[in-house]
Amino acid sequence: MTSPSSVPRLVVAAPSSGSGKTTVATGLMAAFAARGLAVSPHKVGPDYIDPGYHALATGRTGRNLDAYLCGPELIAPLFLHGARGCDLAVVEGVMGLYDGAAGEGELASTAQVAKLLGAPVVLVVDASAQSRSVAALVHGFASWDPGVRIGGVILNKVGSDRHEALLREALESCGVPVLGALRRAEPVNVPSRHLGLVPVAERGAAAVDAVAAMADLVVRGCDLEALEALARGAGAVPGGSAPWTPGSPTHDHPSRSVDRRGSKPVVAVAGGEAFTFSYAEHAELLAAAGAEVVTFDPVRDERLPEGTRGLVIGGGFPEVYAGELSANEPLRKAVAELAYSGAPVAAECAGLLYLCRELDGQPMCGVLDATARMTDRLTLGYRDAVAVGDSALAAAGTRMRGHEFHRTVVEPGAGAAPAWGVRAPVRRVEGFVQHGVHASYLHTHWASEPGVARRFVERCRTS
């Protein structure tokens, strides 16, 4: 039986964005799953969308590995938590192999994560506009950092048999085996919009078909036996890490696991097409802190879940569903009533927009005296943040790292009591704290500071 710390694993990386990492990684996950393997899917970085496709391919929760948000020390434990009980793990990289947080060296890069996991890297190369030059490119990536092991190359967007032969001939001198060659294929293209790929939850059967096409492309073009052998040769994860755990279930302490009504406090978590951005560990942390976590859909559900004592509204695309969200007036009123009662409400990015008076001129919940609108400007990047004051989510002085990714603007950008003081790109305050509400543009990963989930659930018990 495979040791939990020795799960076979591969990291799928590329020289740059747009090379085909998602196609190859998702296709590999689906292809290995079709062979009867329990495949653990992972994504480097803060991206919420790719893990949805990974989950569709494997039937397991897609999980993120972000060394900036969580710290390098949590990468191996979070990986082992997600891969527990699996036969093989596939990790999709982010951007180019050596690209990480701006100005932070290798931090949060795919290369760093591969080293922290002791995982071989499969380099996906867009070969559509090159032949012999591919050897120089692969040689450079393979020799740049001796700590990164390039275990093989998959050539993507190959034009013909002759083109493939030229590429393979050029790579013979590199010492890096070619593990696959994929032809250009239209069916695997996934539609995009202003923040990247369209999430799985919005595409239904089309997403299933896209994943099936990716798997078919990989099966026809890749040496799955060689790729599996490469994964099985990874050995133990370095450092003797143990799997991350969300904490001891609080039902072991009856006096702390129930609210004043004698039952677990219900924490409602927004889902559905409009709110698809959420890290799986958040719900796990809430449950471990003693909450009953119930998902609801703000587009379709006219009431909050029965007994709701707290509300978590993560990221997503409320700007795309502004009309539907606005039309659901009964739920907007229910959210406003819960917030005005002082119940804990944690809102990130899309959740922030939903709590505003209006979004692009359409009425929202009106919890915050602010308006939101779409713009042409992309706000993107990691942020260092400190809690300005006490809130239901964090005590004053709590330090966390976050990520911003949006094309909207909220006016004003901060309330009388801001949520965070943010450093980089400029020092500023951001977000809103009022009554039990903590609303902000920052996406955070609670595994880096599990106390926020415990604090939130404790406030749900006592509010």
C-alpha positions in Angstrom: 0.0 0.0 0.0 1.3 3.4 -0.9 2.4 5.6 2.1 0.3 8.8 2.4 3.5 10.8 2.1 4.5 8.9 -1.1 1.5 9.4 -3.3 2.6 9.3 -7.0 2.5 12.8 -8.4 3.2 15.0 -11.4 3.3 18.8 -11.8 2.1 20.0 -15.2 3.9 23.3 -16.0 4.7 25.4 -19.1 7.2 28.1 -20.3 4.3 30.6 -20.2 0.6 31.1 -19.9 -1.4 30.0 -22.9 0.7 27.0 -23.6 -2.0 24.4 -22.8 -1.5 23.5 -19.1 -5.2 23.3 -18.3 -5.9 21.2 -21.3 -3.1 18.7 -20.5 -3.6 18.7 -16.8 -7.4 18.2 -16.9 -7.0 15.7 -19.7 -4.5 13.7 -17.7 -6.7 13.8 -14.6 -9.7 12.5 -16.6 -7.6 9.9 -18.5 -6.1 8.4 -15.3 -9.5 8.5 -13.6 -11.0 6.6 -16.5 -8.4 3.9 -15.9 -9.8 3.4 -12.4 -7.3 5.4 -10.5 -8.4 7.7 -7.6 -6.9 11.0 -8.9 -6.2 14.0 -6.6 -6.5 17.3 -8.5 -4.5 20.4 -7.5 -3.9 23.9 -8.8 -0.9 26.1 -8.1 -1.9 29.7 -7.2 -5.2 31.4 -6.3 -7.2 30.4 -9.3 -10.8 29.2 -8.5 -11.9 28.3 -12.0 -9.5 25.6 -13.1 -10.2 23.5 -10.0 -13.8 23.2 -11.1 -12.7 21.5 -14.3 -10.4 19.3 -12.3 -13.2 18.3 -10.0 -15.3 17.4 -13.1 -12.4 15.3 -14.5 -11.8 13.3 -11.3 -14.9 13.4 -9.2 -12.9 14.8 -6.3 -12.6 18.3 -4.9 -10.1 20.5 -6.8 -7.7 22.2 -4.3 -5.3 25.1 -4.5 -1.6 25.2 -3.5 -0.7 28.8 -3.0 2.6 29.5 -1.2 2.0 33.2 -1.0 -1.5 33.0 0.6 -0.7 30.0 2.9 3.1 30.1 3.2 5.5 27.5 1.8 5.3 25.5 5.0 1.6 24.6 4.3 2.1 23.4 0.7 3.0 19.8 1.5 0.5 19.4 4.3 -2.4 20.8 2.2 -1.3 18.6 -0.7 -1.3 15.5 1.5 -4.7 16.4 2.9 -6.2 16.6 -0.5 -4.4 13.5 -1.8 -5.3 11.3 1.2 -6.5 7.9 -0.1 -5.6 8.6 -3.7 -3.6 6.5 -6.2 -2.1 9.5 -8.0 -2.1 13.3 -7.9 -1.8 15.8 -10.8 -0.9 19.4 -10.0 -1.5 22.1 -12.6 0.9 24.9 -12.5 0.4 28.7 -12.9 1.8 31.1 -15.5 5.3 30.1 -16.6 7.2 27.5 -14.6 9.4 30.1 -12.8 6.9 32.9 -12.5 5.7 33.7 -9.0 4.6 36.7 -6.9 6.0 39.9 -8.3 9.2 41.0 -6.7 9.3 37.9 -4.4 11.7 35.6 -6.3 10.4 32.1 -6.7 7.7 32.5 -4.0 4.4 31.1 -5.2 5.8 29.8 -8.5 5.1 26.4 -9.9 8.8 25.7 -9.6 8.7 26.3 -5.8 5.7 24.1 -5.3 7.3 21.3 -7.4 10.4 21.5 -5.1 8.3 21.6 -1.9 6.4 18.5 -3.1 9.5 16.7 -4.5 7.4 16.2 -7.7 8.7 15.7 -11.3 7.6 18.4 -13.8 6.0 17.7 -17.1 6.6 20.7 -19.4 3.9 21.6 -21.8 5.3 23.4 -24.8 3.3 25.3 -27.4 5.1 24.1 -30.5 2.9 25.7 -33.0 5.4 28.3 -34.2 8.8 26.5 -33.8 10.7 23.4 -34.7 14.4 23.0 -33.8 14.3 26.0 -31.4 12.2 23.9 -29.1 15.4 22.1 -27.9 16.9 25.4 -26.8 13.8 26.3 -24.9 13.5 23.0 -23.1 17.2 22.9 -22.3 17.0 26.4 -20.7 14.0 25.5 -18.5 15.6 22.1 -17.5 18.9 23.7 -16.5 17.8 26.9 -15.0 17.2 25.5 -11.4 18.9 22.2 -10.5 16.3 21.7 -7.8 13.5 21.4 -10.4 13.4 18.0 -12.2 11.9 18.2 -15.7 10.8 14.6 -16.2 9.4 15.0 -19.7 7.9 17.2 -22.3 4.4 17.2 -23.9 4.4 19.0 -27.2 1.1 20.9 -27.8 -0.5 22.3 -30.9 1.6 20.2 -33.2 0.6 20.8 -36.9 1.5 17.5 -38.6 3.4 14.3 -38.5 6.3 16.0 -40.2 6.2 18.8 -37.6 6.2 16.3 -34.8 9.2 14.4 -36.3 11.2 17.6 -36.5 10.4 18.5 -32.9 11.3 15.0 -31.6 14.6 15.0 -33.5 15.6 18.4 -32.1 14.8 17.2 -28.5 16.9 14.1 -28.7 20.0 16.0 -27.6 18.3 17.5 -24.5 18.0 14.3 -22.4 14.4 15.2 -21.7 12.0 12.5 -23.0 8.9 13.5 -25.1 5.9 12.0 -23.3 3.3 13.3 -25.7 2.5 15.2 -28.8 -1.0 16.8 -29.2 -2.5 18.1 -32.4 -4.4 21.3 -32.6 -8.0 20.6 -31.6 -10.9 22.9 -31.5 -13.3 20.9 -29.2 -11.0 21.4 -26.1 -11.2 25.2 -26.3 -13.1 26.5 -23.3 -14.8 30.0 -23.6 -13.3 32.9 -21.7 -14.5 36.3 -20.6 -13.2 39.2 -18.5 -11.7 37.1 -15.6 -10.6 34.0 -17.5 -12.4 30.7 -18.3 -16.1 30.4 -17.8 -16.7 28.3 -14.7 -18.0 24.7 -14.8 -21.1 25.6 -12.9 -22.2 27.9 -15.7 -21.6 25.5 -18.6 -23.4 22.3 -17.6 -23.2 19.6 -20.3 -20.8 21.7 -22.4 -18.2 21.5 -19.6 -18.6 17.8 -19.4 -18.1 17.6 -23.2 -15.0 19.8 -22.9 -13.4 17.7 -20.3 -14.1 14.5 -22.3 -12.5 16.1 -25.3 -9.4 17.0 -23.3 -9.2 13.4 -22.0 -9.5 12.0 -25.5 -6.8 14.3 -26.8 -4.4 13.2 -24.1 -5.2 9.5 -24.5 -4.5 9.7 -28.2 -1.4 11.8 -27.9 0.4 10.9 -24.7 2.2 8.0 -23.3 0.1 7.4 -20.2 2.2 4.4 -19.0 5.4 6.6 -19.1 3.6 9.4 -17.3 2.3 7.2 -14.6 5.7 5.6 -14.1 7.2 9.1 -13.8 4.6 9.9 -11.1 5.3 6.7 -9.2 9.0 7.5 -9.1 8.5 10.7 -7.1 9.2 9.1 -3.7 8.3 10.6 -0.4 7.2 14.2 0.0 10.3 16.1 1.4 10.4 17.1 5.0 8.3 14.4 6.6 5.2 16.5 6.5 1.9 15.3 7.9 -1.4 16.0 6.2 -3.1 19.3 7.1 -6.2 19.0 9.2 -8.9 21.6 9.8 -8.8 20.9 13.5 -10.4 18.6 16.1 -14.1 18.5 15.6 -15.7 20.6 18.3 -18.4 18.1 18.9 -15.8 16.6 21.3 -16.6 19.6 23.5 -20.4 19.8 23.8 -20.4 23.0 25.7 -18.7 24.8 22.8 -20.3 23.0 19.8 -23.8 24.4 20.2 -25.4 27.8 20.1 -27.8 29.2 22.7 -30.6 27.2 21.1 -28.8 23.9 21.8 -27.8 23.0 18.2 -24.9 23.6 15.9 -25.1 27.1 14.4 -26.0 27.0 10.7 -23.5 28.9 8.5 -25.0 29.5 5.0 -22.4 29.6 2.2 -23.4 31.2 -1.1 -23.0 29.0 -4.2 -24.6 28.5 -7.6 -23.5 30.1 -10.9 -23.0 33.6 -9.5 -20.8 32.5 -6.5 -18.4 29.8 -7.6 -15.1 31.1 -6.0 -14.5 29.3 -2.7 -11.6 27.3 -1.2 -12.7 23.8 0.0 -10.8 24.3 3.2 -13.0 27.1 4.3 -16.1 24.9 4.7 -13.9 22.2 6.3 -12.7 24.8 8.9 -16.2 26.0 9.6 -17.4 22.5 10.2 -14.4 21.6 12.4 -15.2 24.8 14.4 -18.7 23.4 15.1 -20.8 24.9 12.4 -23.4 23.2 10.2 -22.4 24.3 6.7 -25.3 24.7 4.2 -24.9 25.9 0.7 -27.6 28.1 -1.0 -28.0 29.7 -4.4 -28.6 33.5 -4.3 -30.0 33.4 -7.9 -32.7 30.8 -7.2 -33.3 30.4 -3.5 -35.8 33.0 -2.1 -34.9 32.2 1.6 -31.7 31.6 3.5 -31.3 28.0 4.9 -33.4 27.3 7.9 -31.8 28.5 11.2 -29.0 30.5 9.5 -26.9 32.2 12.1 -24.0 33.3 9.9 -23.4 34.0 6.2 -20.3 33.5 4.0 -20.4 35.0 0.5 -17.3 34.3 -1.5 -16.2 35.3 -5.0 -17.7 34.8 -8.4 -19.5 36.7 -11.1 -22.4 38.7 -9.7 -21.8 41.3 -12.5 -22.9 38.6 -15.0 -25.9 37.7 -13.0 -26.8 41.1 -11.6 -30.3 41.0 -13.2 -31.1 37.7 -11.6 -29.7 38.6 -8.3 -31.6 41.8 -8.2 -34.8 40.1 -9.2 -34.6 37.8 -6.2 -35.9 40.5 -3.9 -37.0 38.1 -1.1 -33.5 36.8 -0.6 -31.9 40.2 -0.8 -34.2 41.3 2.0 -33.4 38.2 4.0 -29.7 38.9 3.7 -30.2 42.5 4.7 -32.3 41.5 7.7 -29.7 39.0 8.9 -26.9 41.5 8.5 -28.8 44.2 10.4 -29.5 41.8 13.2 -25.7 41.7 13.9 -25.2 38.1 12.7 -21.7 37.4 11.3 -21.4 37.9 7.6 -18.1 37.4 5.7 -18.0 38.6 2.1 -15.2 38.6 -0.4 -15.1 40.4 -3.7 -18.4 39.1 -5.3 -19.9 39.0 -1.9 -18.8 42.6 -1.3 -20.6 43.6 -4.5 -23.8 41.7 -3.5 -23.9 43.6 -0.2 -23.8 47.0 -1.9 -26.8 49.2 -2.6 -26.5 48.5 -6.3 -24.4 46.9 -8.9 -24.3 48.5 -12.4 -27.5 50.3 -11.5 -29.4 47.2 -10.3 -30.5 47.0 -6.7 -28.5 44.6 -4.5 -28.9 43.9 -0.8 -28.3 47.4 0.5 -26.3 46.3 3.5 -23.4 48.6 2.6 -23.8 52.3 1.8 -21.8 51.8 -1.4 -22.3 51.3 -5.1 -20.5 48.9 -7.5 -19.9 49.0 -11.2 -17.9 47.3 -13.9 -14.9 49.0 -15.4 -12.3 48.3 -18.1 -9.5 48.2 -15.6 -8.2 44.9 -14.2 -7.1 44.9 -10.6 -4.9 41.9 -10.0 -2.2 40.9 -7.5 -1.3 39.6 -4.1 -1.7 41.8 -1.1 -0.3 41.9 2.5 -3.1 42.9 4.8 -3.7 43.6 8.5 -7.1 43.8 10.2 -7.7 47.5 11.1 -10.2 46.8 13.9 -12.0 43.9 15.5 -14.6 42.1 13.4 -16.6 38.9 13.4 -13.8 37.4 11.2 -10.6 38.8 12.7 -9.2 40.5 15.7 -7.5 43.9 15.2 -3.9 43.3 14.2 -4.5 40.0 12.5 -2.2 39.7 9.5 -3.2 37.8 6.4 -2.2 37.6 2.8 -4.8 38.0 0.1 -5.4 38.2 -3.6 -7.4 40.7 -5.7 -8.8 39.9 -9.1 -11.6 42.0 -10.4 -12.7 44.6 -13.0 -15.2 46.3 -10.8 -14.9 49.3 -8.5 -16.8 50.0 -5.3 -17.4 53.6 -4.2 -16.5 54.4 -1.5 -13.7 51.8 -1.3 -13.8 51.7 2.4 -16.2 52.4 5.2 -15.9 54.4 8.4 -14.5 51.2 9.9 -12.4 49.5 7.1 -11.8 45.8 7.0 -8.0 45.8 6.1 -5.0 48.0 5.9 -3.3 46.9 2.7 0.3 47.2 1.6 1.2 47.1 -2.1 0.9 48.4 -4.6 0.2 51.4 -2.4 -0.7 51.7 1.3 -4.5 52.1 1.8 -7.5 50.9 3.8 -10.0 48.7 2.1 -13.4 47.1 2.8 -16.1 47.5 5.4 -16.7 46.4 9.0 -20.2 47.2 10.4 -22.3 45.3 12.9 -21.3 41.6 12.2 -20.3 42.3 8.5 -16.8 41.9 7.2 -16.7 42.8 3.5 -13.7 43.2 1.3 -12.2 42.7 -2.2 -9.5 40.5 -0.8 -9.7 36.8 -1.3 -8.0 35.0 1.6 -7.1 31.4 2.4 -8.3 30.6 5.9 -5.9 27.6 6.3 -3.2 30.2 6.8 -5.0 31.6 9.8 -7.5 29.0 11.1 -8.5 31.2 14.0 -10.7 33.3 11.7 -13.0 30.3 11.1 -13.2 29.6 14.9 -13.8 33.2 15.7 -16.6 33.4 13.1 -18.4 30.3 14.3 -18.1 31.5 17.9 -19.7 34.7 17.0 -22.5 32.7 15.3 -23.1 30.9 18.5 -23.4 34.0 20.6 -24.9 36.6 18.3 
